Amino acid sequence: MTTDLTTEILKQIRDGIKELREDFNQRLDQTNSRLGRVEQGLNDLGKFMRQIALDQAKHERFHTHHVERLEEDVTDLKERVQRLEQRTAA
């Protein structure tokens, strides 16, 4: 009778460990799946951010060029106005 009770307890322990292992493996698979989706999302975000940075650099170069041109035009106009004022004053 003691042997039967011990055997039954050991079977229950074995079955409990088996269920625990199956539950653990299922949760691990779910976690790995979620991590895969998160990793893919982060990779996509990284590509998106890189593209934004490249676009931003391109826009800055474009605007820098045009601001330089405008500054040159303003300087030219100032010089012309000064020459006109000098002619009128003379």
C-alpha positions, 0 to 999 in steps of 0.5 A: 500500500505504501508503495502504491501511494509512493508510486502515485505521488511520483506519477503526479509529480511526473505529470505535473513536471510534464505539464509545466514543461509544456506550458513553459515551452508554449510560453517560450514560443509565444515570447519568441514570436513576440520578440521576433515581431518587436525585432522586425518593428525595430528594424523597420523603425531604424530604416525609417529613421535612417531615411528621415536623417538622409532626407533631412540632410538633403533638405539642409544642403538644399536650403543652405545653398539657397540661403547662401545665394540669397545672402549674396543677392542681399549683399549685392543689392546693398552695394547697389543701393549704396552706389545709387545713394552716393550718386544722388548725394553727389 
